[in-house]
Amino acid sequence: MASPYLTKQPVYLEDPSGRFDNILPNAESSLDMRDYEGPQGRYVKKMKNQTTRLNFPYTPTTSIINSANYSAYDLTHSNFQQKAFDSHMNMEVNITAPMIVRSVEEAEYVFRASVWIRSTMKMSWMKDKNPGMPPPILRFYAHGIYENVPCVIRDFTWNLDSDIDYVEIQDPTSNNRSKIMRVPVSNMFVLTLAVTYSPKSIREKFSVKDYLSGNLKDKGYV
């Protein structure tokens, strides 16, 4: 039975840019594309310029926040105020995702996932290929309700709790096989996603009529 970390789940994040060399393996990757031997003494799949997918292996709690701004008109000697529409705010997504570790492989995945999340929140720097490039625009999918939603990770919380067991693994980011790290057997990833759209996409694709008819669902409009 395939690990839920490696197979596509109802809720997941994707990075279509391929900038992070697909550090998160998945079952759809070709087993023949093996570039190097990992610290655990086995081959690790490494595919460049491929979409990286972060699977949430156990259904996370997903909170969707939509809001609109209205200006208030305060009239002297009035019991009520009038509201004038100002703007609609981009949707925010709060994800609380359990990440349970049952093996060394799953412990490695959780650690790599934490590295990948933190990487997507940083711009390219001096020694990178394209210094100054902003973080990639990710795509959010959830239960078929939300599809291809463009977003960025605004914040990420991962607690290393004191009252649970830890699994010892060799550091998957180090060539020193004697370097050991510890990963909790029960983890909780808490993320806030901020939805974002390009000005060109808004001008050329969005209309309330198409939104209501569902024609924009696969284009990420929510």
Biotite code that builds the C-alpha atoms (Angstrom):
import biotite.structure as struc

atoms = struc.array([
    struc.Atom([0.000, 0.000, 0.000], chain_id="A", res_id=1, res_name="MET", atom_name="CA", element="C"),
    struc.Atom([1.417, 3.367, -1.049], chain_id="A", res_id=2, res_name="ALA", atom_name="CA", element="C"),
    struc.Atom([2.257, 5.887, 1.636], chain_id="A", res_id=3, res_name="SER", atom_name="CA", element="C"),
    struc.Atom([-0.263, 8.754, 1.906], chain_id="A", res_id=4, res_name="PRO", atom_name="CA", element="C"),
    struc.Atom([2.724, 11.098, 1.782], chain_id="A", res_id=5, res_name="TYR", atom_name="CA", element="C"),
    struc.Atom([3.605, 9.924, -1.725], chain_id="A", res_id=6, res_name="LEU", atom_name="CA", element="C"),
    struc.Atom([0.161, 9.726, -3.353], chain_id="A", res_id=7, res_name="THR", atom_name="CA", element="C"),
    struc.Atom([-2.022, 12.669, -4.349], chain_id="A", res_id=8, res_name="LYS", atom_name="CA", element="C"),
    struc.Atom([-4.413, 13.616, -1.557], chain_id="A", res_id=9, res_name="GLN", atom_name="CA", element="C"),
    struc.Atom([-7.713, 15.587, -1.486], chain_id="A", res_id=10, res_name="PRO", atom_name="CA", element="C"),
    struc.Atom([-5.829, 18.616, -0.096], chain_id="A", res_id=11, res_name="VAL", atom_name="CA", element="C"),
    struc.Atom([-2.389, 19.574, -1.403], chain_id="A", res_id=12, res_name="TYR", atom_name="CA", element="C"),
    struc.Atom([-0.113, 22.407, -2.510], chain_id="A", res_id=13, res_name="LEU", atom_name="CA", element="C"),
    struc.Atom([1.866, 22.484, -5.749], chain_id="A", res_id=14, res_name="GLU", atom_name="CA", element="C"),
    struc.Atom([4.762, 24.563, -7.008], chain_id="A", res_id=15, res_name="ASP", atom_name="CA", element="C"),
    struc.Atom([4.626, 24.468, -10.829], chain_id="A", res_id=16, res_name="PRO", atom_name="CA", element="C"),
    struc.Atom([7.860, 26.471, -11.173], chain_id="A", res_id=17, res_name="SER", atom_name="CA", element="C"),
    struc.Atom([10.100, 23.482, -10.448], chain_id="A", res_id=18, res_name="GLY", atom_name="CA", element="C"),
    struc.Atom([12.587, 25.792, -8.714], chain_id="A", res_id=19, res_name="ARG", atom_name="CA", element="C"),
    struc.Atom([13.204, 23.424, -5.815], chain_id="A", res_id=20, res_name="PHE", atom_name="CA", element="C"),
    struc.Atom([14.178, 20.314, -7.811], chain_id="A", res_id=21, res_name="ASP", atom_name="CA", element="C"),
    struc.Atom([11.150, 18.385, -6.547], chain_id="A", res_id=22, res_name="ASN", atom_name="CA", element="C"),
    struc.Atom([12.669, 17.654, -3.126], chain_id="A", res_id=23, res_name="ILE", atom_name="CA", element="C"),
    struc.Atom([9.372, 16.048, -2.106], chain_id="A", res_id=24, res_name="LEU", atom_name="CA", element="C"),
    struc.Atom([9.069, 12.629, -3.793], chain_id="A", res_id=25, res_name="PRO", atom_name="CA", element="C"),
    struc.Atom([5.773, 11.267, -5.044], chain_id="A", res_id=26, res_name="ASN", atom_name="CA", element="C"),
    struc.Atom([4.595, 7.911, -6.339], chain_id="A", res_id=27, res_name="ALA", atom_name="CA", element="C"),
    struc.Atom([4.031, 9.285, -9.844], chain_id="A", res_id=28, res_name="GLU", atom_name="CA", element="C"),
    struc.Atom([7.748, 9.984, -10.315], chain_id="A", res_id=29, res_name="SER", atom_name="CA", element="C"),
    struc.Atom([9.575, 7.555, -12.532], chain_id="A", res_id=30, res_name="SER", atom_name="CA", element="C"),
    struc.Atom([11.572, 4.996, -10.568], chain_id="A", res_id=31, res_name="LEU", atom_name="CA", element="C"),
    struc.Atom([14.172, 4.977, -13.336], chain_id="A", res_id=32, res_name="ASP", atom_name="CA", element="C"),
    struc.Atom([15.158, 8.601, -12.748], chain_id="A", res_id=33, res_name="MET", atom_name="CA", element="C"),
    struc.Atom([17.596, 8.103, -9.860], chain_id="A", res_id=34, res_name="ARG", atom_name="CA", element="C"),
    struc.Atom([20.438, 10.580, -9.656], chain_id="A", res_id=35, res_name="ASP", atom_name="CA", element="C"),
    struc.Atom([22.142, 9.945, -6.352], chain_id="A", res_id=36, res_name="TYR", atom_name="CA", element="C"),
    struc.Atom([22.190, 7.715, -3.318], chain_id="A", res_id=37, res_name="GLU", atom_name="CA", element="C"),
    struc.Atom([20.630, 9.244, -0.237], chain_id="A", res_id=38, res_name="GLY", atom_name="CA", element="C"),
    struc.Atom([21.924, 9.201, 3.331], chain_id="A", res_id=39, res_name="PRO", atom_name="CA", element="C"),
    struc.Atom([19.867, 6.116, 4.166], chain_id="A", res_id=40, res_name="GLN", atom_name="CA", element="C"),
    struc.Atom([21.791, 4.038, 1.615], chain_id="A", res_id=41, res_name="GLY", atom_name="CA", element="C"),
    struc.Atom([19.083, 3.955, -1.020], chain_id="A", res_id=42, res_name="ARG", atom_name="CA", element="C"),
    struc.Atom([18.401, 5.805, -4.233], chain_id="A", res_id=43, res_name="TYR", atom_name="CA", element="C"),
    struc.Atom([16.460, 9.022, -4.037], chain_id="A", res_id=44, res_name="VAL", atom_name="CA", element="C"),
    struc.Atom([14.457, 10.295, -6.981], chain_id="A", res_id=45, res_name="LYS", atom_name="CA", element="C"),
    struc.Atom([15.569, 13.747, -8.089], chain_id="A", res_id=46, res_name="LYS", atom_name="CA", element="C"),
    struc.Atom([13.768, 15.316, -11.048], chain_id="A", res_id=47, res_name="MET", atom_name="CA", element="C"),
    struc.Atom([14.581, 18.811, -12.205], chain_id="A", res_id=48, res_name="LYS", atom_name="CA", element="C"),
    struc.Atom([11.991, 21.241, -13.597], chain_id="A", res_id=49, res_name="ASN", atom_name="CA", element="C"),
    struc.Atom([9.097, 19.160, -12.311], chain_id="A", res_id=50, res_name="GLN", atom_name="CA", element="C"),
    struc.Atom([6.097, 20.270, -10.292], chain_id="A", res_id=51, res_name="THR", atom_name="CA", element="C"),
    struc.Atom([6.693, 19.843, -6.579], chain_id="A", res_id=52, res_name="THR", atom_name="CA", element="C"),
    struc.Atom([3.630, 18.676, -4.625], chain_id="A", res_id=53, res_name="ARG", atom_name="CA", element="C"),
    struc.Atom([3.184, 18.841, -0.858], chain_id="A", res_id=54, res_name="LEU", atom_name="CA", element="C"),
    struc.Atom([0.642, 16.213, 0.158], chain_id="A", res_id=55, res_name="ASN", atom_name="CA", element="C"),
    struc.Atom([-1.295, 16.625, 3.382], chain_id="A", res_id=56, res_name="PHE", atom_name="CA", element="C"),
    struc.Atom([-1.559, 12.887, 4.155], chain_id="A", res_id=57, res_name="PRO", atom_name="CA", element="C"),
    struc.Atom([-4.340, 13.200, 6.728], chain_id="A", res_id=58, res_name="TYR", atom_name="CA", element="C"),
    struc.Atom([-7.271, 15.500, 6.023], chain_id="A", res_id=59, res_name="THR", atom_name="CA", element="C"),
    struc.Atom([-6.389, 18.924, 7.443], chain_id="A", res_id=60, res_name="PRO", atom_name="CA", element="C"),
    struc.Atom([-8.744, 21.459, 8.932], chain_id="A", res_id=61, res_name="THR", atom_name="CA", element="C"),
    struc.Atom([-9.103, 24.159, 6.288], chain_id="A", res_id=62, res_name="THR", atom_name="CA", element="C"),
    struc.Atom([-10.613, 27.538, 7.146], chain_id="A", res_id=63, res_name="SER", atom_name="CA", element="C"),
    struc.Atom([-11.515, 29.866, 4.286], chain_id="A", res_id=64, res_name="ILE", atom_name="CA", element="C"),
    struc.Atom([-11.763, 33.585, 5.038], chain_id="A", res_id=65, res_name="ILE", atom_name="CA", element="C"),
    struc.Atom([-13.552, 35.917, 2.612], chain_id="A", res_id=66, res_name="ASN", atom_name="CA", element="C"),
    struc.Atom([-14.137, 39.564, 3.445], chain_id="A", res_id=67, res_name="SER", atom_name="CA", element="C"),
    struc.Atom([-15.205, 42.839, 1.878], chain_id="A", res_id=68, res_name="ALA", atom_name="CA", element="C"),
    struc.Atom([-14.446, 46.411, 2.914], chain_id="A", res_id=69, res_name="ASN", atom_name="CA", element="C"),
    struc.Atom([-17.211, 48.989, 3.296], chain_id="A", res_id=70, res_name="TYR", atom_name="CA", element="C"),
    struc.Atom([-16.854, 52.658, 4.165], chain_id="A", res_id=71, res_name="SER", atom_name="CA", element="C"),
    struc.Atom([-19.337, 54.139, 6.652], chain_id="A", res_id=72, res_name="ALA", atom_name="CA", element="C"),
    struc.Atom([-21.067, 57.481, 6.204], chain_id="A", res_id=73, res_name="TYR", atom_name="CA", element="C"),
    struc.Atom([-21.775, 59.023, 9.618], chain_id="A", res_id=74, res_name="ASP", atom_name="CA", element="C"),
    struc.Atom([-24.553, 61.593, 9.482], chain_id="A", res_id=75, res_name="LEU", atom_name="CA", element="C"),
    struc.Atom([-25.169, 64.045, 12.295], chain_id="A", res_id=76, res_name="THR", atom_name="CA", element="C"),
    struc.Atom([-28.392, 63.400, 14.259], chain_id="A", res_id=77, res_name="HIS", atom_name="CA", element="C"),
    struc.Atom([-28.896, 60.022, 12.606], chain_id="A", res_id=78, res_name="SER", atom_name="CA", element="C"),
    struc.Atom([-29.769, 56.677, 14.161], chain_id="A", res_id=79, res_name="ASN", atom_name="CA", element="C"),
    struc.Atom([-28.246, 54.692, 11.309], chain_id="A", res_id=80, res_name="PHE", atom_name="CA", element="C"),
    struc.Atom([-25.209, 54.833, 9.053], chain_id="A", res_id=81, res_name="GLN", atom_name="CA", element="C"),
    struc.Atom([-24.986, 54.008, 5.368], chain_id="A", res_id=82, res_name="GLN", atom_name="CA", element="C"),
    struc.Atom([-22.363, 51.649, 3.969], chain_id="A", res_id=83, res_name="LYS", atom_name="CA", element="C"),
    struc.Atom([-20.586, 52.147, 0.629], chain_id="A", res_id=84, res_name="ALA", atom_name="CA", element="C"),
    struc.Atom([-18.700, 49.297, -1.001], chain_id="A", res_id=85, res_name="PHE", atom_name="CA", element="C"),
    struc.Atom([-14.962, 49.890, -1.014], chain_id="A", res_id=86, res_name="ASP", atom_name="CA", element="C"),
    struc.Atom([-13.222, 46.655, -2.106], chain_id="A", res_id=87, res_name="SER", atom_name="CA", element="C"),
    struc.Atom([-13.235, 42.894, -1.904], chain_id="A", res_id=88, res_name="HIS", atom_name="CA", element="C"),
    struc.Atom([-10.290, 41.307, -0.124], chain_id="A", res_id=89, res_name="MET", atom_name="CA", element="C"),
    struc.Atom([-8.304, 38.380, -1.479], chain_id="A", res_id=90, res_name="ASN", atom_name="CA", element="C"),
    struc.Atom([-9.249, 35.114, 0.179], chain_id="A", res_id=91, res_name="MET", atom_name="CA", element="C"),
    struc.Atom([-7.072, 33.736, 2.969], chain_id="A", res_id=92, res_name="GLU", atom_name="CA", element="C"),
    struc.Atom([-6.716, 30.035, 3.743], chain_id="A", res_id=93, res_name="VAL", atom_name="CA", element="C"),
    struc.Atom([-5.759, 28.716, 7.185], chain_id="A", res_id=94, res_name="ASN", atom_name="CA", element="C"),
    struc.Atom([-4.589, 25.095, 7.180], chain_id="A", res_id=95, res_name="ILE", atom_name="CA", element="C"),
    struc.Atom([-4.017, 22.957, 10.264], chain_id="A", res_id=96, res_name="THR", atom_name="CA", element="C"),
    struc.Atom([-2.548, 19.704, 9.007], chain_id="A", res_id=97, res_name="ALA", atom_name="CA", element="C"),
    struc.Atom([-1.632, 16.634, 11.106], chain_id="A", res_id=98, res_name="PRO", atom_name="CA", element="C"),
    struc.Atom([1.574, 14.967, 9.896], chain_id="A", res_id=99, res_name="MET", atom_name="CA", element="C"),
    struc.Atom([1.883, 11.552, 11.555], chain_id="A", res_id=100, res_name="ILE", atom_name="CA", element="C"),
    struc.Atom([5.229, 9.738, 11.306], chain_id="A", res_id=101, res_name="VAL", atom_name="CA", element="C"),
    struc.Atom([5.196, 5.915, 11.167], chain_id="A", res_id=102, res_name="ARG", atom_name="CA", element="C"),
    struc.Atom([8.570, 5.221, 9.554], chain_id="A", res_id=103, res_name="SER", atom_name="CA", element="C"),
    struc.Atom([11.975, 6.691, 8.774], chain_id="A", res_id=104, res_name="VAL", atom_name="CA", element="C"),
    struc.Atom([10.779, 7.528, 5.252], chain_id="A", res_id=105, res_name="GLU", atom_name="CA", element="C"),
    struc.Atom([7.821, 9.495, 6.562], chain_id="A", res_id=106, res_name="GLU", atom_name="CA", element="C"),
    struc.Atom([10.032, 11.312, 9.063], chain_id="A", res_id=107, res_name="ALA", atom_name="CA", element="C"),
    struc.Atom([12.271, 12.361, 6.162], chain_id="A", res_id=108, res_name="GLU", atom_name="CA", element="C"),
    struc.Atom([9.237, 13.558, 4.205], chain_id="A", res_id=109, res_name="TYR", atom_name="CA", element="C"),
    struc.Atom([8.005, 15.699, 7.115], chain_id="A", res_id=110, res_name="VAL", atom_name="CA", element="C"),
    struc.Atom([11.414, 17.305, 7.508], chain_id="A", res_id=111, res_name="PHE", atom_name="CA", element="C"),
    struc.Atom([11.766, 17.895, 3.749], chain_id="A", res_id=112, res_name="ARG", atom_name="CA", element="C"),
    struc.Atom([8.253, 19.358, 3.712], chain_id="A", res_id=113, res_name="ALA", atom_name="CA", element="C"),
    struc.Atom([9.203, 21.852, 6.409], chain_id="A", res_id=114, res_name="SER", atom_name="CA", element="C"),
    struc.Atom([12.299, 22.861, 4.408], chain_id="A", res_id=115, res_name="VAL", atom_name="CA", element="C"),
    struc.Atom([10.251, 23.208, 1.216], chain_id="A", res_id=116, res_name="TRP", atom_name="CA", element="C"),
    struc.Atom([7.625, 25.390, 2.932], chain_id="A", res_id=117, res_name="ILE", atom_name="CA", element="C"),
    struc.Atom([10.263, 27.707, 4.384], chain_id="A", res_id=118, res_name="ARG", atom_name="CA", element="C"),
    struc.Atom([12.040, 27.864, 1.000], chain_id="A", res_id=119, res_name="SER", atom_name="CA", element="C"),
    struc.Atom([8.876, 29.017, -0.775], chain_id="A", res_id=120, res_name="THR", atom_name="CA", element="C"),
    struc.Atom([8.721, 32.009, 1.574], chain_id="A", res_id=121, res_name="MET", atom_name="CA", element="C"),
    struc.Atom([12.154, 33.330, 0.531], chain_id="A", res_id=122, res_name="LYS", atom_name="CA", element="C"),
    struc.Atom([13.376, 35.256, -2.505], chain_id="A", res_id=123, res_name="MET", atom_name="CA", element="C"),
    struc.Atom([16.380, 34.116, -4.544], chain_id="A", res_id=124, res_name="SER", atom_name="CA", element="C"),
    struc.Atom([19.624, 35.620, -3.290], chain_id="A", res_id=125, res_name="TRP", atom_name="CA", element="C"),
    struc.Atom([23.177, 36.461, -4.343], chain_id="A", res_id=126, res_name="MET", atom_name="CA", element="C"),
    struc.Atom([24.442, 32.941, -5.057], chain_id="A", res_id=127, res_name="LYS", atom_name="CA", element="C"),
    struc.Atom([21.224, 31.754, -6.699], chain_id="A", res_id=128, res_name="ASP", atom_name="CA", element="C"),
    struc.Atom([20.659, 31.507, -10.429], chain_id="A", res_id=129, res_name="LYS", atom_name="CA", element="C"),
    struc.Atom([18.262, 34.463, -10.597], chain_id="A", res_id=130, res_name="ASN", atom_name="CA", element="C"),
    struc.Atom([19.013, 36.734, -7.606], chain_id="A", res_id=131, res_name="PRO", atom_name="CA", element="C"),
    struc.Atom([16.125, 38.973, -6.651], chain_id="A", res_id=132, res_name="GLY", atom_name="CA", element="C"),
    struc.Atom([13.412, 36.615, -7.930], chain_id="A", res_id=133, res_name="MET", atom_name="CA", element="C"),
    struc.Atom([10.457, 36.657, -5.507], chain_id="A", res_id=134, res_name="PRO", atom_name="CA", element="C"),
    struc.Atom([9.001, 33.498, -3.940], chain_id="A", res_id=135, res_name="PRO", atom_name="CA", element="C"),
    struc.Atom([7.067, 31.258, -6.349], chain_id="A", res_id=136, res_name="PRO", atom_name="CA", element="C"),
    struc.Atom([3.305, 31.416, -6.762], chain_id="A", res_id=137, res_name="ILE", atom_name="CA", element="C"),
    struc.Atom([1.908, 28.112, -5.500], chain_id="A", res_id=138, res_name="LEU", atom_name="CA", element="C"),
    struc.Atom([-1.343, 26.361, -6.374], chain_id="A", res_id=139, res_name="ARG", atom_name="CA", element="C"),
    struc.Atom([-3.842, 25.226, -3.732], chain_id="A", res_id=140, res_name="PHE", atom_name="CA", element="C"),
    struc.Atom([-6.265, 22.311, -4.193], chain_id="A", res_id=141, res_name="TYR", atom_name="CA", element="C"),
    struc.Atom([-8.889, 21.124, -1.688], chain_id="A", res_id=142, res_name="ALA", atom_name="CA", element="C"),
    struc.Atom([-11.626, 18.494, -2.051], chain_id="A", res_id=143, res_name="HIS", atom_name="CA", element="C"),
    struc.Atom([-12.506, 19.537, -5.608], chain_id="A", res_id=144, res_name="GLY", atom_name="CA", element="C"),
    struc.Atom([-14.022, 22.724, -4.184], chain_id="A", res_id=145, res_name="ILE", atom_name="CA", element="C"),
    struc.Atom([-10.884, 24.783, -4.723], chain_id="A", res_id=146, res_name="TYR", atom_name="CA", element="C"),
    struc.Atom([-8.781, 24.126, -7.813], chain_id="A", res_id=147, res_name="GLU", atom_name="CA", element="C"),
    struc.Atom([-5.582, 25.722, -9.056], chain_id="A", res_id=148, res_name="ASN", atom_name="CA", element="C"),
    struc.Atom([-5.874, 28.643, -6.616], chain_id="A", res_id=149, res_name="VAL", atom_name="CA", element="C"),
    struc.Atom([-2.757, 30.883, -6.901], chain_id="A", res_id=150, res_name="PRO", atom_name="CA", element="C"),
    struc.Atom([-1.359, 31.694, -3.491], chain_id="A", res_id=151, res_name="CYS", atom_name="CA", element="C"),
    struc.Atom([1.724, 32.412, -1.405], chain_id="A", res_id=152, res_name="VAL", atom_name="CA", element="C"),
    struc.Atom([2.538, 31.137, 2.079], chain_id="A", res_id=153, res_name="ILE", atom_name="CA", element="C"),
    struc.Atom([2.309, 34.044, 4.504], chain_id="A", res_id=154, res_name="ARG", atom_name="CA", element="C"),
    struc.Atom([3.253, 32.203, 7.676], chain_id="A", res_id=155, res_name="ASP", atom_name="CA", element="C"),
    struc.Atom([4.133, 28.704, 8.839], chain_id="A", res_id=156, res_name="PHE", atom_name="CA", element="C"),
    struc.Atom([4.161, 27.173, 12.331], chain_id="A", res_id=157, res_name="THR", atom_name="CA", element="C"),
    struc.Atom([5.688, 23.812, 13.268], chain_id="A", res_id=158, res_name="TRP", atom_name="CA", element="C"),
    struc.Atom([5.959, 23.014, 16.978], chain_id="A", res_id=159, res_name="ASN", atom_name="CA", element="C"),
    struc.Atom([8.468, 20.502, 18.343], chain_id="A", res_id=160, res_name="LEU", atom_name="CA", element="C"),
    struc.Atom([6.466, 19.387, 21.360], chain_id="A", res_id=161, res_name="ASP", atom_name="CA", element="C"),
    struc.Atom([7.977, 18.050, 24.579], chain_id="A", res_id=162, res_name="SER", atom_name="CA", element="C"),
    struc.Atom([5.390, 15.402, 25.471], chain_id="A", res_id=163, res_name="ASP", atom_name="CA", element="C"),
    struc.Atom([5.669, 13.055, 22.481], chain_id="A", res_id=164, res_name="ILE", atom_name="CA", element="C"),
    struc.Atom([8.180, 10.575, 21.080], chain_id="A", res_id=165, res_name="ASP", atom_name="CA", element="C"),
    struc.Atom([10.757, 11.401, 18.428], chain_id="A", res_id=166, res_name="TYR", atom_name="CA", element="C"),
    struc.Atom([12.208, 9.326, 15.587], chain_id="A", res_id=167, res_name="VAL", atom_name="CA", element="C"),
    struc.Atom([15.951, 9.527, 14.996], chain_id="A", res_id=168, res_name="GLU", atom_name="CA", element="C"),
    struc.Atom([16.999, 9.718, 11.347], chain_id="A", res_id=169, res_name="ILE", atom_name="CA", element="C"),
    struc.Atom([20.116, 10.578, 9.435], chain_id="A", res_id=170, res_name="GLN", atom_name="CA", element="C"),
    struc.Atom([19.990, 14.172, 8.241], chain_id="A", res_id=171, res_name="ASP", atom_name="CA", element="C"),
    struc.Atom([18.688, 13.941, 4.620], chain_id="A", res_id=172, res_name="PRO", atom_name="CA", element="C"),
    struc.Atom([20.282, 17.296, 3.779], chain_id="A", res_id=173, res_name="THR", atom_name="CA", element="C"),
    struc.Atom([23.786, 16.275, 4.900], chain_id="A", res_id=174, res_name="SER", atom_name="CA", element="C"),
    struc.Atom([26.425, 14.096, 3.272], chain_id="A", res_id=175, res_name="ASN", atom_name="CA", element="C"),
    struc.Atom([27.694, 13.236, 6.753], chain_id="A", res_id=176, res_name="ASN", atom_name="CA", element="C"),
    struc.Atom([25.935, 9.951, 7.549], chain_id="A", res_id=177, res_name="ARG", atom_name="CA", element="C"),
    struc.Atom([26.767, 10.254, 11.228], chain_id="A", res_id=178, res_name="SER", atom_name="CA", element="C"),
    struc.Atom([24.721, 13.436, 11.573], chain_id="A", res_id=179, res_name="LYS", atom_name="CA", element="C"),
    struc.Atom([21.465, 12.576, 13.348], chain_id="A", res_id=180, res_name="ILE", atom_name="CA", element="C"),
    struc.Atom([18.270, 14.583, 13.732], chain_id="A", res_id=181, res_name="MET", atom_name="CA", element="C"),
    struc.Atom([15.038, 13.884, 15.590], chain_id="A", res_id=182, res_name="ARG", atom_name="CA", element="C"),
    struc.Atom([11.542, 14.315, 14.122], chain_id="A", res_id=183, res_name="VAL", atom_name="CA", element="C"),
    struc.Atom([8.357, 14.128, 16.262], chain_id="A", res_id=184, res_name="PRO", atom_name="CA", element="C"),
    struc.Atom([6.077, 11.151, 15.588], chain_id="A", res_id=185, res_name="VAL", atom_name="CA", element="C"),
    struc.Atom([3.095, 13.510, 15.767], chain_id="A", res_id=186, res_name="SER", atom_name="CA", element="C"),
    struc.Atom([3.383, 16.863, 14.006], chain_id="A", res_id=187, res_name="ASN", atom_name="CA", element="C"),
    struc.Atom([1.029, 19.709, 13.240], chain_id="A", res_id=188, res_name="MET", atom_name="CA", element="C"),
    struc.Atom([1.736, 22.016, 10.311], chain_id="A", res_id=189, res_name="PHE", atom_name="CA", element="C"),
    struc.Atom([-0.150, 25.324, 10.538], chain_id="A", res_id=190, res_name="VAL", atom_name="CA", element="C"),
    struc.Atom([-0.054, 27.513, 7.433], chain_id="A", res_id=191, res_name="LEU", atom_name="CA", element="C"),
    struc.Atom([-1.704, 30.701, 6.266], chain_id="A", res_id=192, res_name="THR", atom_name="CA", element="C"),
    struc.Atom([-2.063, 31.091, 2.509], chain_id="A", res_id=193, res_name="LEU", atom_name="CA", element="C"),
    struc.Atom([-2.731, 34.447, 0.874], chain_id="A", res_id=194, res_name="ALA", atom_name="CA", element="C"),
    struc.Atom([-4.443, 34.211, -2.506], chain_id="A", res_id=195, res_name="VAL", atom_name="CA", element="C"),
    struc.Atom([-2.987, 36.423, -5.232], chain_id="A", res_id=196, res_name="THR", atom_name="CA", element="C"),
    struc.Atom([-3.802, 37.122, -8.901], chain_id="A", res_id=197, res_name="TYR", atom_name="CA", element="C"),
    struc.Atom([-1.873, 38.886, -11.606], chain_id="A", res_id=198, res_name="SER", atom_name="CA", element="C"),
    struc.Atom([-3.329, 42.160, -12.978], chain_id="A", res_id=199, res_name="PRO", atom_name="CA", element="C"),
    struc.Atom([-3.437, 40.650, -16.491], chain_id="A", res_id=200, res_name="LYS", atom_name="CA", element="C"),
    struc.Atom([-5.420, 37.641, -15.302], chain_id="A", res_id=201, res_name="SER", atom_name="CA", element="C"),
    struc.Atom([-7.939, 39.864, -13.532], chain_id="A", res_id=202, res_name="ILE", atom_name="CA", element="C"),
    struc.Atom([-8.407, 42.089, -16.593], chain_id="A", res_id=203, res_name="ARG", atom_name="CA", element="C"),
    struc.Atom([-8.736, 39.290, -19.135], chain_id="A", res_id=204, res_name="GLU", atom_name="CA", element="C"),
    struc.Atom([-10.450, 36.467, -17.231], chain_id="A", res_id=205, res_name="LYS", atom_name="CA", element="C"),
    struc.Atom([-12.589, 37.643, -14.338], chain_id="A", res_id=206, res_name="PHE", atom_name="CA", element="C"),
    struc.Atom([-16.259, 38.545, -14.410], chain_id="A", res_id=207, res_name="SER", atom_name="CA", element="C"),
    struc.Atom([-18.934, 37.943, -11.793], chain_id="A", res_id=208, res_name="VAL", atom_name="CA", element="C"),
    struc.Atom([-21.105, 36.268, -14.454], chain_id="A", res_id=209, res_name="LYS", atom_name="CA", element="C"),
    struc.Atom([-18.403, 33.712, -15.269], chain_id="A", res_id=210, res_name="ASP", atom_name="CA", element="C"),
    struc.Atom([-17.664, 33.272, -11.572], chain_id="A", res_id=211, res_name="TYR", atom_name="CA", element="C"),
    struc.Atom([-21.290, 32.406, -10.810], chain_id="A", res_id=212, res_name="LEU", atom_name="CA", element="C"),
    struc.Atom([-21.497, 29.943, -13.705], chain_id="A", res_id=213, res_name="SER", atom_name="CA", element="C"),
    struc.Atom([-18.394, 28.092, -12.523], chain_id="A", res_id=214, res_name="GLY", atom_name="CA", element="C"),
    struc.Atom([-16.364, 28.903, -15.638], chain_id="A", res_id=215, res_name="ASN", atom_name="CA", element="C"),
    struc.Atom([-13.525, 30.315, -13.537], chain_id="A", res_id=216, res_name="LEU", atom_name="CA", element="C"),
    struc.Atom([-13.227, 27.477, -11.034], chain_id="A", res_id=217, res_name="LYS", atom_name="CA", element="C"),
    struc.Atom([-10.263, 25.762, -12.727], chain_id="A", res_id=218, res_name="ASP", atom_name="CA", element="C"),
    struc.Atom([-8.590, 29.152, -13.158], chain_id="A", res_id=219, res_name="LYS", atom_name="CA", element="C"),
    struc.Atom([-8.276, 29.607, -9.405], chain_id="A", res_id=220, res_name="GLY", atom_name="CA", element="C"),
    struc.Atom([-10.914, 32.279, -8.795], chain_id="A", res_id=221, res_name="TYR", atom_name="CA", element="C"),
    struc.Atom([-12.634, 31.747, -5.447], chain_id="A", res_id=222, res_name="VAL", atom_name="CA", element="C"),
])
